[in-house]
Amino acid sequence: MVDDAPKAKQYYSDAFDAYDRLWYHFGRYEVSDGKTDTYTVEGNNAELRHYLARLARSSRCFSRCPYALECALRVFIYCYNRRQLYKQLYPAYPAHVRDFLDPLF
């Protein structure tokens, strides 16, 4: 799933030394001065850990099967994207990710 995603032109991070040794798919790597370039990604990571217990760094909740993890991520991303579009149209109305599961699930 990650390998099939489009490659970014720029990658931002804090000044952690290990990031200098990573390969960035021919993109440009920059150390961000503040959090303006990284807070969105960190927020999305927090959403994943919040909604998918298997990503929350817990010893009891983890994926034994990579396919099950991929399926859970696909369902989450589908519902999350639908919720984001809904929130753009109706910002005053509350919306939870679970509200956007189709009845087939």
WOZIZI-V426785 format. One line per field, one symbol per residue. psi: psi as a letter, one per 40 degrees, with the letter a starting at -180 (. if undefined). burial: # if it has 9 or more other C-alpha atoms within 8 Angstrom, else .. A space follows every 10 residues. Layout:
BEGIN
psi=???
burial=???
END
This chain:
BEGIN
psi=dddeiiiidi hiiafhdddd eihffeihhi hhdaedeedd dddddddddd dhdeeefidd gihdhddddd dddddddddd dddddddddg dehihiddee hied.
burial=.......... ###....... ......#... .#....##.. .......##. .#####.#.. ##.....### .#...#..## .##..##... ......#..# .....
END
